[in-house]
């Protein structure tokens, strides 16, 4: 695992982080790791959405006018 050192953190920002950590029953390091992980998860999700949009645009996937993906699922389920 990587080790991160943050220098010159604003005192007020650190106090807010420390307060959040205390309220959540965690150490400052634990709270910071959680924040980093949450940010990374949001970024991964955004990347996946962008990939899906690129794939959709590349293959030209479109639904007929007035049809939703739920309609397609119902149609497929009805064909079983």
Residue pairs with C-beta under 8 A, 6 or more apart in sequence:
4 36
14 28
17 28
17 31
17 32
18 28
20 31
21 27
21 28
21 30
21 31
24 31
26 34
63 69
63 71
63 72
